[in-house]
Amino acid sequence: ARTRAAVRAAIVIERLWPLLLPFIIVASLFLSLSWLGVFRFVPDWARLGLVGALIVAALGALALLRKFRAPSATGVDRRIERANQLEHAPVLTLNDRLSTASQDGFAQALWREHQQRMARSLGQLSGDMPRARVPERDPWGLRALAALLFVTAFAFSYGPFGGSVGDAFRSHSRNEPVPVRIDAWVTPP
């Protein structure tokens, strides 16, 4: 049961991550632009247009989540068999049923014996790690560029010219000028 849960989680991660990545990139782009102070320095019409475009892009990225399909029990069992290099589908055999057409007692006893032999051959099962295959979907590495811009903008946001997330939703008419800051050191006599 633990192996099935781990493999199911791995399959969910590898199916969900590529669908969430575009939304994460759009969100990081919004935060980066906010922290770099772009929304503070552009005119209101450009600020509203840029925020609107980012909202449309985020909604479009979230629409990709409709493609998500939960893993089936059969798919999980097949993944376990591939990860452990098992032959003759022993995991699938444990959950399989004998055809209802054969009500023969001998056939049922033979099937139970086959299932028991397959169960004994299993031993310790393990799962494998998720393989999201993101580099195949993003060959130019735009996700790395977005991450680099995000980290740089976060560091810049603590400076005197850094912006905040609220700048995207604030009109320029209400902006106060950046306060003057003087750093002075006094050496005692």
PyMOL commands that set and color helices and strands:
alter all, ss='L'
color gray80, all
select helices_A, chain A and resi 2-35+38-41+44-67+73-83+90-95+105-122+134-137+142-156+165-169+172-174
alter helices_A, ss='H'
color red, helices_A
deselect
rebuild
show_as cartoon
